Amino acid sequence: MAVVTAASALCVPVAAGARPDERHGVDIPAGPLDRALAILARQTGSDIGSAEPGIGRIATAGFRGRLTASAALDRLLRGTPFAAQGLGAGAYRVVRRPTVRRAGAARAAPAKPVAAPDPVAGTAKPPPDIVVTASKRTVALLGFPGAITVLRSGSGLRVGDVAGDTLDEALAATPILQGTALGAGRNKLFIRGVADSSFTGPTQSTTNVYFGEVPLAYNGPDPGLSLYDMDRIEVLEGPQGALYGAGAIGGIIRLVPRIVDLARIAAEVSGGVSGTRGGAAGGDVAAMMNVPLIGGVAGVRAVGYRMHDGGYIADVGRGLYRVNTVTTTGGRLDLRLRPGKGWTIDAGVVLQSVAAPDLQYAERGAPPMSRASLLAQPFDQDYRLGRIVVDKLWDDGLHLVSATGLVLRDADSRFDATRRNRPTVPIAYDTTEHSRLLSHETRVSRTRANGVGWLVGVSLLEARDAYERMYGAPDRLRDIVGVSNRTIDAAVFGEAGFVVTPPLTVTLGGRVTHQRSDGEPIAGSRLNAFIRGRSVTRIDPAIAVSWMVRPDIAAYARIQSGFRTGGITVAPGIGRVADLRPDTIRVAEVGIRTDRPGPTGVAGSAGLSIADWRHVQADLVDRTGFPFTTNLGNSRIHGLEADVNWIPIVGLRGDLAMFLNDARIDDRDPTIPRSPGARLPNTPPFALSASLTYDWRIASGQTGGVDAAWRYVGQSTPGTRAPFDVAQGGYGTTRIGARWSDGRVRLTANVENLWDVTGDRFAGGNPFAQALRDEYTPLRPRTIRIGGAVSW
C-alpha cells in the first residue's frame, strides 16, 4: 500500500521516474524562490518540497542551461539560507542550512547541501514532497485543509507498471475506497461511505473520476480504464461541489498520466502470464514509446495494451466452463508542445474496448464457482476520450489552465430474465447506453507557500445520455420504456486562502451553478407525471482552516457541500418513468496529519467526518428483477479514518490504514419499504488494509524486493430492503510479491488471494435471479502472475 499522508509547505509534483543523472533543459526566470522551485520541478520532472517558512521572501537570479535536477537545485539555492536534501527517486526537500556559532558572533554557515542516503531503487518515494493537483492549486499536502490520499507505485501497490493495473489496485490499497464488482466498465466507485447501491443505472456516480484535467464520464459507471503508464492516483475525499460541481458528492479520483518527455527517446515493453486455480489462463501485454519531435519543444507519447482475464465461473445450465473471461484492449496517444516561454499544450486521445461474454456471479446450492443459466449474459463497451489542455505559467506566479474534453461511451448488456416457473422458455433483458459529454474549464490562479493565494474559473458542459431497454424472447425482443436526458451546466467558481496568523490559514471557496436538465421517455407509455425540464441555480460554498501546529504537524477543519442532477428516470415496472429529485450533501470534517522528518521515520493522519445526505438517489431492482431509480430518503454518515506509514530503515516500509463508518437511512421515503435502521448499501462499517515491503541492493545496479499486503472488507448489503438485504463482504485477502531489476530489465512475481478466500464481493449479479437470495460474486481464486518489462 502506498498511501501518502505526510506533506510540506511547498511542493510541486510532476512526472515520476526521472533518472538522477538525466540532464534537462532548464530556464528559470528571476523571481521569488518558491516560484522558482515550482518552475524547476516542472522542468526536471522532480518532486521538490519544503516545510521551511520564508521561502517566498527570498529573491533569486534567473539562469538557464542543461543540468541534472540536483545540479540545477544546488545552483538555484546558492547564496540562500537553504540547502537541498536528496530523498531518492527524484525527490528533494529544501531545508534551512545549519547555523554555526563562532566566538563573539552567530551567523549562517555556507554549508554544503545535506544529502540523505538514497533509498533503494524501487522503494516507495518518501511521501513528504507530494502535492495533490486535484485541489486545482499547488497547495502542499501538509497545508491542504482536507482529507486527501495519494497512491503511486511502491509499498506493494502497483500503479502504472502493467496493463492489468486498474482502480481495483487502488481499492485494495486504501479502505476509504470501496467499489462494486459487476465487471469491468460496469462498476461503481465509492469514497468514505457515500454509496447508493450495487446496481448500475442512469444516475450520476457519487464519485467523479478525472483523467488529468477532464472528466471521464458524467452519468453511469466507471469506464474501467487500464492504468498502465499512469504516474499516480489522487483521491480528494468529501463533496467537491465548490471546485468540481455536480456529481462529486463523495469525492474525486484523479488519474495523473506520465507526461511526454521532450528531451529523450524512451520505450518500454511489459507483459505477463497468469494462472487462476480452477480457471482459465490469462495474460497481459503493454508498450510505451516516447519520442521528442523537436527537442524541448514538441514530443509524443504512445501507449498500447491488451489484457485477458481468464474466467473461473462455470455455467452448468449450458454445460460451459470459465464463462466470465474479460478482454480489454486500448491505448493512448499524447502530444505535448511548448510553443513559448511558460506555455504548454497537451492534446491526447484515450481509446478502450471491453468485451465480457458473461457475468461473474455464482449461485449457492450449485457446485462451487458455478450457476445455471439459460442464456449468455454478455457486456461490451467502447470508450473514447479526447482532450486538450493549455497551460501558461508566468514568472510572477500567475497560472492559467484551460481544459476541454469530449467523451463518447457506448455499452450493451444482456441479462437472463427467464422466469423460474418456466425455466425452459428463455427471456432476455437488454440495455443499450449511449453517453456523450463535452466539458470545458478555464481557470486562473496564483499560489504562494502555506496555501495562500487565489483561484477563479468558469466551467461549461453538455451531457447527453440515452438508456434504452428491450425485453422478451431473444428472437422477438420488444422495446420497453427507457430514458434520455440532456444536461447543460454553466458555473463560476473561486477559492482564496488567507493567512490569519503565520501558522493559521483560512480558505474560502464557492461555486455558482446554473443547470438545465431535459429528459423524455424512450418507447413505452407515459403512465405517470414527470417534469420534462428542470432549471436550477445553486451555490455550493466551502470553508476550511489549516493550522501548522509544528513544522511537521498540521491540523485542519473543513465544511463543504455537493449535489447530483435530477431528471427523468426509469420507475418501477416495465412501462413507467418518474421524476428524480436532485440529492444534496453537506459534510463537516476535522483531521490531523504529520510529516516524516527525513527518509526514515513515521508519518500518518487521522480524520473525523459527518455527512448529511438528503434525497439519496439510488439505482434499485424491484421484486420481479426490473431495475429502476428513485430517491431513497435521507442519510447521516459518521466516519473515522486513520493511516500510518513507517520506514524504520531505508528500504523497509510498513503501511496501515483503517476506516470506520456508520451510514444509516433516516427520514426514509414512505413509499420504499425497508428494515428499521437500514444501512446504506456497499458501506462496510469497518475496513482495513496493511502492507509491508522491503527492497535491497543485490549488486551494482541491481535491486530486489519483496512485499506482502492484506485487506479486510467488512459486511454490507447490495440493497436496503428485502430481498436485497443479504450480507456481502466480511472477508480478508492476502497478496505477496517479489521483484528484481537491473535498471532496464524488471522481473516480477505475484500471488493474489494467497489463501484462496471465496468471499462475496459487493455486486448485483443478475437482477432477475437476485430476488431468490442465492446469488454471490466470489473473489477470483488464487492467481499467480509472472511478468517482466524491458525499458530503454
N, C-alpha and C positions, 0 to 999 in steps of 0.2 A: 504494500500500500504506500502511496506517495501523497499523503495529504499535507499540503503546505500551509502552515498556520502561523509561522513567525513572519516578521516584516522589518521594514526600516522606514525612515522618514523620507527617503527619496529613492526611487528605483524606477528604471525603465527597462522592461524585458523585451527582447526581440527574439529572433530565431535561435533555437538551441543548436548546439553541435559544432560551433566554430572551433577549429584547431588552434592551440595556443601559439604555434609557430606561423600561422597564416597571416599574411600581410594584407592590409585593407587600404583602400583609398580614403584618406581622412581629410576632411575640410571643416575645421572648427572655427566659427567666427568669434570675434571678441565679444565678451559679454559676461553675465553672471556665471559663477561656477556651476550652479545647479543646472542651468540650461545647457551649458557646455557638456556636462556629464550626460545629459539626456541625448544630445546630438551624437556624442561619441558612442553611446550604447547602441543607437540605431545604426550607425555606420559600420560598426565592427561586429554586430550580432552578439553582443555580450550582455550580461546582467550586471549592472553597476548600481550599488545602493549604499546608503549611509543612514546612520541614526544620529549624526552629529548636528548640533544647532549651528546656525550662522553660515552655512554653505552658500545660501542665496545672496549673502552680502559681500562675497569675495569676487573681485573683478579679475578676469583672465584675459590674456592676449591671445588672439587667434593664431592658428597655424594650419599648415596643410602638408601632406606628404603621404608616403606609402609605408605604413608601420604596422607592427603587430598591435593587438589590443593592449597588451601590457606596456609596451614602449610608449604608445600614444597616451595612456593614462598617466604614466610617470612624467611625461613631458607636460601634460596639462596641469598636474599638481605641483610642478616645480615652482618653488618660491612661495607656496601657500602653506598655511598651518596644517595641511592634511597630507596623508600618505595613503597608499593602496595596499590592501591585503588580498592576496590571491587565494580564492576558496576552491579552486579547481573547476573543471568543466565549463570554463568561460565565465565564471562568476567572480566579482571583485567587490570588496567592501572598502569604502572610503572612511578612514578613521583619523582622529586628530593625532598629530605627531607627539611623541612623549616629550615632556619638558625636562631639562637638566639644570639643576641649581648649581651655580658656581659661587665662589666666595664673593660676598657683597652684592650679588645680583641673581636674578632668576630670569631666564629667557628661554625661548623655544630653541631647541637644538635641531639643526637641519639634518635630522636622522634619515637614513635610507628607508625606503618603504619596507614595511614589515611583511614578509611573505609567510603565510601559514603553510604547513605541509599540504601538498596536493592530495586530495582523496584518491583512492584507487580508481583508475579509469573504469567507468561503468557504474559507479555508485551513484545514488541519488544526489543531485546538486543540493548543497546546503540551502535551506529554504529562505534565509532572511532576505535575500535580494530578489524578491519577486513582487511585481505589481500586477494587479488584475485590471487589464484594459477594458473589461466588461463594464467597469464603472464609468467609461467614456471620458475619464480624465486620468492623467498619470498620478494617481494617489497611491502611495505605498500601502502594503497590506497592514503593517503595524498601525498606520494612521487612518486606515479606512474604517469609517464608523458603521460597521455592519458585519453580518456573518458571511464568510466567503471561504471557498475551498479551491485550491489549485491542484490539479492532477497532471503529472507528467511521468515519463518512464523512469523507473528506479524503484527500489524497495519492494520488489515483487510485482509491481504493476507494469503492464505492457500498454503503451500508448504510442502508436505510430510505427512500431517495429515490423509488423507483418500484416498481410491483407486481412487476416481474421480478427484483428483488433476492432472492436465496436464499443458502443456505450455499455455493453454488458460488463466489460472490464472495469469501467468506472463505477457501475452499480456494486460490483464486488469489493471495490476499494474503500468506499465510504458509506456508512449506514444512513446518512441523511438523504441518499438517493435510493428510490425504490422504482420498480417497473413491472409491467405485466409480461407475460410470456406466451402470447398468442402466436408470435412468429415474426421474423424479420420483416420490417415495413409495416407492421400492424400493432406494434407495442406502444403503450403509453408510459411516460416518464413522470415521476412524482418527486417533489422536493419537500422534505421536512413535514411529511404527513398531510400535505394538501392534495388529496386524492379523491376522485369521484367514483370510478367504477373500473372493473376489469374489461368491460365491453367497449368495443370501438364503434363509434358512430360519427355523426357530422359535427359534433361540438368542438370548440376550441380546446386544445390541451391546457392543463393547468401549468405546464412548463413550456416556455418558449425556447427553441433551440436555434442558435445562430451559427452560421459559417462565416467567421470573421465579423464583418460589419453588417451582413444581410441575413434576414430570417430564412430558415429552411422551409417553413410552412406557416399557414395561418390557422386553418382548421385541420382536424384529423390527427392521425398518429404520427410518431416519429418515423421518418423515412428510412432509418437504419443504415446510414452511410458507414462505409469502411473508414477507419481512422488511420490507414496507412499513410505515412509521411506527415502525420499531424504532430505539431510541437507540444501542445498541451491542451487541457480542458479546464475551463474556468466555470465554477458554479457560484452564481450570485444568489444567495438564499433570501427568501421572503418576497412579497409582491414588489414588482418593479414598475408600477404604473407611472411613476413620475418620469422615468427615463425611457421606458420601453412601451408604454401604452397598453392596449387591450391584450389580454391573454396571459400575461406574465404574473398570474396571481400566486403561483408557488415559487417562482424564481426563474432564473435564466441559466441555460447551459450554453457556453460559448466555445465552439471548436476553433482552435487557432492553428492554421496550417503553417508548415515551414515555408519561409519566404524564398523567393527567387534570389539566388546568389549571383550578383552582377560581375563578380571578379574571377570565378574559376569554373571550369567544367567539372561536374561531379555526376556520378551514376551509382546505382545500387540495384542488385537483383536479389530478391528474397523468395524463399519457398520452404515448404514443409509438407510432411505427410502425417496423418493422424489415424489412430485406430480406436474405436469405441467398443467396450465389452458388449458382445451380443449385437453389435450394429455394423453398418457398412463403413468401409474406409473413407477417409476424407483427405483433402489436401488444399493447399493454397499456393499461389504464386503472385508475385508483385514485382514491379520495376519502377525505378525513378531515373530521370535524366534531367540534369540542369545544364543549360548552355547559355553563356553570355553571348549576345549578338553583337553588342558594341560595349567594350569594357567600361564598366562604371555607369553606363547609360541605359542599356536595354538587355533583357535576357528572358529566357523562357524556362519553365519547369513543367515537365510532363510526368504523370503518374498513371499507371495502369495496373489492374489487379483482377484476379478471379479466385473465388473460394468456393469449395464444395463441402458442405457439412453432411456427412453420412447419416442416413436415417437409422433409427433404433426402435421404432414403433411398428408392430405387426397389426394388420387388419385381417383377423381370422374370418370375418364375414365374406371377404372377397378372396381369401387364400393368398394374401400378399404379405410380404415382409419388408421391413425397413422403408416404410412408405413416406416418412417425413424428412426426406432429403431437402436441402435448400442450396440453390446455386446462385451466387451473387457475382455479377460482372460489372466493372465500372472503371472510371478513370477521371482524371482532372488535367486541365491544361491552364497554366497561369503565365501571363505576360506582365513583366514589370518594366516601367520606363521611368527614368529620372531626367526629364527634359530641361531642367534648370535648377538653380540653387534652391534647395529646400523642397522641391516638388517631387512627388512620387505618384505614379499612376499604376494601379494594379487592375488588370482585367483577367477574367477567367471563366471557365465553364466546368461544371460537375455533371457527369452522366453516370447513372447506375440503374441496373435492372435486377430484380429479384424474382426467381421462379421457384415456387414451392408446390410440388404436386399433391400434397396432402397436409392435413393438420397433425399436430404432435401431442394430442391428448390420448389417454388410455381409459379403460373402464374397470372399476372394481368388480370382482366376480369373474372376470376373464383371466386368462393366463397373464403372468407379469408382462408389462410393457405391451399390452395388446388391447384391441377393441374389436367390435363387429359393426361394420357399416355396409350400406348397400351401394353408396356412391362415393367416388373420389371427391375430395374437398380441396381443390387447388386454389392457389393465390398467385397473382402475377402483378408486378408493379414496375412501371417505368418512371424514372425520376430524372428531371433536368433542371439545372440551376445555372443561370448566367449572372455575372456581377461585374461591376466596375466601381473602383474606389479611387477618388482623387484626394491626395493628402498634401498639405502645404504647411511647413514649419518655418516661421520667421525667426530671425535672430533674437528678437525681443521676447520670444516665448509664445507668441500668438500661434494658434494651431487650428487649421481648417481641415475638416473631414467631410467629404461628400460621397455618399454610397448609394448605388442603385442596384436593385436585384430583380430578376424575373425567375419565377418558379413555375414549372409545369409538372404535375403529377397525375398519373392515370393508373388506376388499380382495379382489378377484377377479382372477386371472391365467389366461392360456391360453398354452401353448407348442405348437408344431408338432412332434409326435413321430413324424411319418411316417418309415417306415424307408427308407433309401436303396436297399435291394434290392427294394422295392415302391413306387416313387415315385408311383404313381397311386392308391394306397389311403391316404386321409388318416387319420391317427391324432392325437388330441388328448390333451393332458395339462393338466388344470385344477386349480388350487388355490384354496381359499377360506380366508381368515384372519379370525378374529373375536378382537379383543383388548379386554379390559376392565381398567381399572386404577383403583383407589381408593387415594389416598395422603393421609396426614396427617402433619404435623410441627409440634411446638411446641418452641420454644427460648427461652432467656433468656440474655442476655449483658451484659457491661459491659466496655468497652474504653477505654483511655487511649492517649496517643501512644506511638509506638515499639512497638506490638504488645502492650503489657502489658494484661492483662485475662483474662477467662474466658468460657466458653460451656458450657452444658449443655442437653440436649434429649432428646426422645423422638420416635420415628418408628414409624408403623404403615402397612402397605399390604397390599392384597389384589390379586393379579394373576390373571386368568383368560385363557388363550389356547387357541384351538382352531385346528388346522391340518388342514383336510380336503383330500383328493385324489381325483380321478377320472381314468380312463384308458380310451381305446378310440375307436371310430368316433365322430365328432362327434354323430351322432344316436342313439348307443347307448352312452353313457358308463356305466361301472360304477365303483362306489366301490372304492378301494384303501386300504390302511391309512394313517391319519393319526394325529395325537396330540392329546390335550387335557391341559393342565396347569393346576393351580391352586397358587399360592404365597401363603402368609401370612408376613409378615415383621414382627417387632417388635424394636425396638432402643432402646438407651440410649447416648448419645454425649456427649462432652465434650472441651473443649480449654482450656488455660490457658497464658498467656505470662508469663514471669518475667524481670526484669532481674537479670542476674548482675553485670555492671558497666555503667556508663552506655552504652557502645557495644555491649554484648553482651546479646542477648535469647534465651532458650531457650523453645521452645513444645513442650508435651507434650499429646498427644491420644489418643483411642481410642474404639472403638465395640464394644459387646457386642450381638451379633445372634443372635436365635433365629428360625430359619426352618423352615417346614414346607412341603414340596412333594409334591403328589399328582398322579399322571397315569395315563392309561389310553389304550389304542389306540382309534381311531375306525375302525370297519369292519375288514375284513381278519381274519387269524388271528394268534394269538399263538404264533409258532413258536419263540421263544427266551425265556430267562428275563429278567425285568425286575423292578425294585423299584417296587411301586405307590406307596409313600410313603417320604419321607426327611425326617428331622428333624436339624437340625444347630445347634449353638451354637458360635459362634466369636468370637474377639477380634481386632480389627484395630487395632494401635497405630500411632502416628505420633510421631516426634520430629524437631524442626527447630531450627536455630540461625541467627540473623541477627546479623551483625556490621557496624556502621556504621564502615567504615574511615575515611571522611571524611563531612562532611555531604552530599556529592553522590555518594558511592560506598558500596555495601553488598555484602557477600558473604553467601552462605547455604549451608547444607547440610541435607539432609532424607532421612529414611528413612520409607517408608510402604508399605502393603500394600492388597490388594483381592481380590475373588473374584467369580465368576459362579455362578449357581444351576445345579445339575444337574437331572435329571428324566428323563421318558420322551421318547424321540426316535425319529425315523424311521431305520431301519437300512438298509444296502444291500439292494437288491432291491425287490420290489413289495409283499410282504405281511408285513414284519417290523418289529418295534420293538426298541429296545435301551435300556439304562440309560446315561445320560450322566453322567459324573462332574463335580462342580464343578471349575473351574480356579481357580488362585490365582496371584497375582503379588506380588513384593516388589521395590521399587525404591530404590536409593540414588543421590542426585544432589548435585552441588555446582555453584555458579554465582556470578556477579558481575554487577552492573548499575550503571550510572552515570546520573546525572541531568544535565539541561541547566541551566546556571545562570540562564537567562532565556529570552526569546522566541527567541533565536538561540543556536546552538552545537550541540554533538554530544551525543547520548545513545545508549546501547546496552546490550547484555547478552550474556553467553555462559554456557553450561552444559554439563556432562558428566553423563550418566546411565548406570546399569547396571541392567537388569531381569532378574529370574529368574522365568520364566513356566512354571508346572507344569500338566500335563494340558490342553494347549491345546485348547479347544473350537473346532470349525470346521464350517461347512456345506459339504459337498463334493458331487460328482457322480460316480456310477460310470460305467464304460465304456459302458453302454447309455444313459446320459443321465439316470437317475433320481437326484434329489437325496437325500442322507442327511446325518446329522450324527454326528460321532464326536469322540473325543479323539485329537489327532494325536500327542502326546508332549510333550516339554519344549523350551523355547527360552530362549536367553540373548540379550538385546538390548543393544548398546552404542550410545549416541547422543551426538552432539556438535552443539549448536545455537548460533547466534550471530546477532545482528542489530544494525544501527546505523542511526540516522536523523540527518540533518544539516540544519540550517536556517542557511545562511550569511548570508542576509539575509531580512528579513521578506517573506514571500510565496513564497520559493523553498525547496523541501524535497526531499531525496532519501532513499530508504529502500533498504536492502539486507539480506536475511536468507537464511540457509542452514541446511541440516540434513544431517548425515552420520550414517549408522547401519549397523550390521552385525547382522542378525537371522537367525540360523540355528537350525534344529531339531536338537537333540541328544537323546540317550536316547530315540529315537523308538519309537513303538509298533510292535512287530514285525509286527503284522497289517496295517499300512498301508505298502505298498511305496513307496519314494521314493529319489531320487538321493542319493548321499552328499553331505553338506554342504548340503542344500537350504535355501534361504532361505524365510522366511515370505513368503506372497504379499502383493501390494499394498504392499510396503515398499521403494521405490527406495533404493539406497544413497546417493544424493545428490539433493537438490532445492534449488532456489534461486529467489528472487523479488526483483525490483528495481523501483523506480518513481521517477519524477521529476515534480514538479508545480510550476507557477508560477501565482500569482494576482496581479492588479494592479487598481488603481483606474482606471477609464476616465474617469469624471466623477463629480460629486457624486451619491452614492447608487448608482452603477453599478460593477460589477466584472466582470472577465473572468478566464478561467483556461484553462490547457491542462495536459494530463498525458499521460504515457506509462508503461506498465508491461510488464514481461517476466517470464515464469515458465518455469522449466525443471523437468521431471519426469524423473527417471532411470528406468532399466529395472527392471521386476519381472515377476512372472508371476501369472496368476489362480489357480493351484493349485500344490501342492507335488510332484505326481507326474505322469508321462506319462499321457495326452496333454495334460494341462493345464498343463505347464511351459513354455508358449510365451511368448516375450518380448513384453511390453507396455510402454508408456511410452517413454522415450527421445526426448522431443520438447520444443521450446520454442515458446511462443506470445507474441504481442505485442498489446497493446491501446493505442489512443490515444484521447483525448477532448478536447473543448473545451466551455466553458460561458460563459454570460452571465447576469447577474442585476441587477435594479434594486431588489431587496429584496422585491418582491411577485411579479414575474414571473421565471421561471427557464427558460432555453433550454439544451438540451444536444445534443451530437452525439458519438457514439462509434463506433469501429470495433473489433470483436473479431476475433481471429485475422487480423491485418493481412496476413500473408504467406501466408495460406491453407494452413497446415500440415495435413496429413492426420492424422498421429499414430495411435495406438491406445490408447484410454483403458482404465483398469482396469475391466473389466466381464466378465460371464459370457455375455451374449447368450442364445442358445437352447441350453440344456444338451444337448439331443438331437442337435444338429449339431456341438457343440464338439469331440467326440472326433476329428473329421476334421481338426482343427487349421487350418481355413481361415477361421474367423470373425475379425473385428476390429470394434471400435467406434470409428469415426472421430470426430475432433473436428468440431464444427459448422464448416462452411466460413466464409469471410469474411462477416461480418454487420455491417451498418450500421444503427444506430438513431438516429432523430431524435425528440427528445421535448421536452416543456415542462411547466411547472407554474405554477399561479396560486394564491397564498395570500392570505388576508386575515383 
